[in-house]
Amino acid sequence: MDLSALEKRLEELLNEINEPPANKDKKILSLACQTKLSEQKLKDNLAALHQSLDHLRLTIKYIMFDLEATRRENKYLRKILEGTEE
């Protein structure tokens, strides 16, 4: 939920507080349920984001390891080629 959506919900809640009591209960309950669902979606999205970041970190570590291994292998192969050319 972004900032504008949160501000809109808060404005709706303030408007609901000013309404007559008969309509307040149902609407406030509805808004509370919607807010709870939005909060749960936000938590789920945050958890998915953390998982994606963890996966990205692991992938970067693997790529760095592979790059260093490739450099070592290239250095070794160059030494072999230089030794056979002499």
Residue pairs with C-beta under 8 A, 6 or more apart in sequence:
1 9
1 38
1 39
1 41
1 42
5 38
9 31
9 34
9 35
9 38
12 31
13 28
13 31
16 24
16 27
16 28
16 31
17 24
19 27
